[in-house]
Amino acid sequence: MKPSVKWLWMITCASLIATVFLVLVLFWLMMGLAIIAPEIPPWPLFTALGMSAPLSLAGLIMVRKVAPSRSLILYAINGCGLALNLLVIGSIAAIVIGETKEQFLIPEGYKGDVYVVYGKENCEPLTVQEGWVTYRIPRNGILRVCATLDHGWTKTYYYYEAPNGVRQPIRGFWPTTIHPTADNLGNDSEFGVYFPRGGRTTVSPGCSVEFQRFYVGTKHHFLTTYSPMTAYDFNEYLREHPVGCQTKETSALLKDKCRVPRFGDQSPCPKGTGLELIANR
């Protein structure tokens, strides 16, 4: 076997191994999304792409030069590998371009549950400025907005906001269980966000409401003082302060009538009534 052909087979085998690794990484990422993992590190995907794409491209170039007459299997291995890499790279580019940037502005010193409830009545217009969706959380921790929950990719930031408007980034992020260890019980100085997630609750038969929820505060407070709002209490709040039912028809209406210009000041969705609980900022 000629040295060039030997090198071609070596590169093709390496390309195949790298492509299999890329598939395994993609499967791992999908599993993480399936269990609603709040934070998934991107470096395994970029590492796999960095190995697989150059090897597949090099293999295709060498096939044309070294063994063009008996290269069907080599073309298939390297070509499929390169096609998969291009598909993944294109998907990442589409996600980055289309992702929504959002920020939560939380009253300084607040500790406890934060809810953003999406409705079509008795709610505030969704605010978007310079491409950022802003949720200004009231003192009671529950914000009602005239919008629908964005199920796409989002990049989220959390801030404490002082009465004078000064913002302090909340840097702590706790995506998994906070165990009652000595360090966690004694940590009452580091503020962070615990397990942000979205959901849907059924308020009454045929009537459901979408929401976002997370805890903000310290690990000490979470383990010793924090009392979460139960699903029953949350539904009772929604019955007392109805925001309308989320159906396919109302979701389409909200997107059409209450849509926010990407670089506008605020949504044209009219402001509802019954804001006594969310006006205290």
PADOVO-126274 format. One record per residue: x, y, z of N, C-alpha, C in turn; residue in one letter. Coordinates in steps of 0.2 Angstrom, whole numbers, plus 5000, padded with zeros to 4 digits. Layout:
XYZXYZXYZA/...
***
This chain:
500449945000500050005000500450065000M/500350114995500750174995500650215001K/501150255003501150295009500550345009P/500450375003499850415003499250385004S/499150325001498450295003498450275010V/498950255013498950235020498750295024K/499050355022498850415026498150435025W/497850415019497150435018496750395022L/496950325023496550285027496550305034W/497150325036497250345043496750405045M/496850455040496450515041495650505041I/495450455036494750435036494550405042T/494950355045494750325051494750375057C/495150425057495150475062494550515061A/494350535055493750565054493150535056S/493150465055492550425057492450425065L/493050415068493050415076492750485078I/493050545075492850605077492150625076A/491850595070491150605069490750565074T/490950505075490550465080490550505087V/491150535089491150575095490650635095F/490650665089490150715088489450695089L/489250635086488650615087488450595094V/488950575098488850555105488750625109L/489150675107489050735111488350765109V/488150765103487450785101486950755105L/487050685106486550645110486550665117F/487150675120487150705127486850765128W/486950815123486650875123485850875123L/485650825119484850815118484650785125M/484950745128484750715134484750775140M/485250815139485250875144484650915143G/484450935137483850975136483250935138L/483250865137482650835138482450835146A/482950835150482850835157482850915160I/482850955155482751025157483351055161I/483951035159484551055162484651125161A/484651165166484751235166485351265162P/485951225163486551255160486951195158E/487051195151487451135148488151165145I/488651145147489351175145489451165137P/489651215133489651205126490351175124P/490851175128491451155126491551085123W/491151035125491250965122491050975114P/490451015113490251015106490751055102L/491051105104491551145100492151105099F/492351065104492951015104492850965098T/492250935098492050885093492050915086A/491750975086491751005079492451025077L/492851045082493551065080493951005077G/493850945080494150885077493850855071M/493250855071492850815066492850855059S/492750915059492650955053493350955049A/493850975052494550975048494750905045P/494650855049494750785047494350765041L/493750785041493250765036493450795030S/493550865030493750905024494450885022L/494950865026495550845023495450775020A/495050735023494950665020494650675013G/494150715012493850725005494350755000L/494750795002495350824998495750774996I/496050735000496450674999496250624994M/495550604995495250554991495250574984V/495150634982495150664975495850654972R/496350664976497050664974497350594974K/497250554979497550494980497250434977V/496550424978496250364976495550374973A/495550414967494950434964494550374961P/494850324959494550274956494250224960S/494450214966494150164971493950194978R/493650254977493550294983492850304986S/492350254984491650274986491550264993L/491850214996491750215004492150275007I/492650295004493050345008492650415007L/492350425001491950484999491350485004Y/491050425005490450415010490650435017A/491150405019491350425026491550495027I/491950525023492150595024491650645022N/491250625017490750665015490150675020G/489950615023489450615028489650655034C/490250645036490550675042490550755041G/490750775035490750845033490050875033L/489650835030488950865030488650875037A/488750825041488550825048488850895052L/489450905051489750955054489451025051N/489351025045489051095042488351105045L/488051045045487351055048487351075055L/487751055059487851075066488051145067V/488551165063488851235063488251285060I/487851265055487351305053486751315058G/486651255062486151265067486351305073S/487051305075487251345080487251415078I/487451435071487351505069486651525069A/486151485067485451505067485251525074A/485451475079485251485086485551555089I/486151565087486551625090486151695087V/486051685080485751745077485051755080I/484651705081483951705083483751705090G/484351705094484151695102483951765104E/483551755110483251815113483651835119T/483851895120484151915126483651945131K/483651925137483251945142483551965148E/483352005152483552025159483052035164Q/483152005170482752015175482952065180F/482552115182482752165186482352155193L/482752135198482452115204482552165210I/482052185214482152235219482752215223P/483152265225483752255229483552225236E/483952165237483752135244483252085244G/482852075238482352025238482551955238Y/482251915242482451845242481751805242K/481751755238481151705237481051695230G/480451665229480251645222480051705218D/480251705211480051755206479651715201V/479151745199478651715194478551775189Y/478551755182478351795177477751755174V/477151785174476551755172476351785165V/476251745160476051765153475351765152Y/475051825151474351825150474151865144G/473451885144473151935139472751985142K/472651985149472252035152472552045159E/472352105162472652115169473352115169N/473752135164474452125164474752185161C/475452185162475852245159476152225152E/476252275148476552265142477252245142P/477452195138478152175138478552225135L/479152235139479552295137480152265133T/480352295127480952275124481252345122V/481852345123482252405121482952385119Q/483152405113483752395110483852315110E/483352275108483452205107483452165114G/483352195119483352165126482552165128W/482352105130481752095134481852105141V/481552155144481652165151481052155156T/481152115161480652095166480852135172Y/480452185174480552225180480152195186R/480352155190480052115195479752165201I/479152155203478852195208479052165215P/478952205220479152185227478852115229R/478252095227477952035229478251975225N/478651985220478951935216478551905210G/477951935209477551905203477451965198I/477651955192477551995187477051965182L/476552005180476051985174476252025168R/476351985163476452025156476052005151V/475852045146475452035141475852005135C/476051945135476451905130476351835131A/476751795127476751725127477451705129T/477551645132478251625134478651605128L/479251635127479651615122479951545123D/479851505119480051435119480751425115H/480951475112481651475109482251485113G/482751485110483451495114483451565117W/483651575123483751635126484351645130T/484651705131485251715134484951765140K/485051745146484751775152485251805157T/485051865159485451895164485051915170Y/485351915176484951935182485251995186Y/484852045188485152095192484752115198Y/485052135203484652175208484652245206Y/484152285207484052355205483852395212E/484252445213484152485219483652535217A/483352565222482852625221483052675216P/483752695216483952745212484152715205N/484052655203484152625197484852595196G/485252595201485852565200485752485200V/486152455196486052375195486652345197R/486552285201487052245203486952175200Q/487452145196487352085193487252025198P/486851985197486751925202487151865198I/487751855201488251805197488151735199R/487851725205487851655207487251615203G/487451555201486951515197486951445199F/486451415202486351355205485851305201W/486151265196485651235192485451165195P/485751145201485651075204485451085211T/485351035214485051035221485551065226T/485351105230485751145235485751095242I/486251065243486251015249486451055255H/486151035261486251065267486951055270P/487451075267488151065270488351125274T/488851115278489051165282489251235278A/489551225273489751285269489051315266D/488651275264488051305261487551345266N/487551305272487151335278487451405280L/488151405280488451465282488551525277G/488351505271488451555265487851605265N/487851655268487251705268487551775264D/488051765261488351825257488351825250S/488351765247488351755240487651745237E/487451795233486751795230486751755223F/486251725222486251685216485551665214G/485451635208484851605205484851535205V/484251505208484251435208483651405203Y/483851365199483451325195482951365191F/483051405187482551435183482251395178P/481551395177481251355172480551385170R/480351355165479651375162479151325163G/478551345163478051285164477351315162G/476851275163476151285162475751255167R/475251295170474751265175474051275173T/473651225175472951225173472551265179T/472251315177471951355182471251335183V/470951315178470251285178470151235172S/469651195171469651155165469651195159P/470051175154470151205148470451275148G/470751295154471151355155471751345158C/472351365154473051355157473351415156S/473951425160474351485160475051465160V/475451505156476151485155476551535160E/477151515163477451555167478251535167F/478651585170479351565171479351575179Q/479851535182479951535189480651525191R/480951555196481551535199481651565206F/482151545210482251565216482851615216Y/482851675220483451715220483551725228V/484151725229484351745236485051705238G/485151685244485751655246485551585248T/486151545248486051475250485751465257K/486051505262485851505269485051515269H/484851565266484151585266483751525263H/483951495257483551445254483551385258F/484051365262484051305266483651315273L/483651375276483451385282482751425283T/482651475278482051515279481551515273T/481751495268481351495261480851455262Y/480251475260479651435260479351445253S/479351395248479151405241478351405241P/478151445236477451445234477251385231M/476751355234476451285232476051295225T/476051245222475651245215474851265217A/474651245223473951265225473951335226Y/474351365230474351435231474451475225D/474851455220474951485214474351495210F/474051435209473351435206472851475209N/472851475216472351525219472551595217E/473151615217473351685215473051695208Y/473151645203472951665197472151665196L/471851625201471051635201470851705203R/471251725208471051795211471251855206E/471751835202472051885198472151855191H/471551845188471551815181471951855176P/472251815172472651845166472351815159V/471851775160471551745153471951685152G/471651645148471851575146472251575140C/472751535141473251525135473051465131Q/472751485125472551435120472951455113T/472851405109473151425102472951485099K/472251505100471951565097472251625101E/472251625108472451685111473151695110T/473551635110474251645109474451685102S/474051665097474151695090473951765091A/473351775094473151845095473651895098L/473951865104474451905107475051915103L/475251865099475851875095475751925090K/475051935088474851985082474752055085D/474352055090474152115093474652145098K/474952105102475452135107476152125105C/476252115099476952105097477352165098R/478052155101478452205102478952215097V/479052275094479552295089480252275092P/480652245089481352215092481752275095R/481652335092482052385095481552445097F/480952425099480552475101480552485108G/480152535111480152555118479752505122D/479152485120478752445123478252415119Q/477852365121477352335117476752375116S/476352375111475752405110475152375113P/475252315117474752285120474452325126C/473852335126473552385131473652355138P/473752405142473852385149473152375153K/473152315157472552295160472452325166G/471952305170471752325176471952275182T/471852295188472052245193472752245195G/473152295194473852295195474052315202L/473652315207473852335213474352295217E/474452225215474952185218475652195214L/475652215208476252225204476452295203I/476152345206476352405205476852435210A/476852395215477352415221478052395219N/478452445216479152425214479652465218R/
***
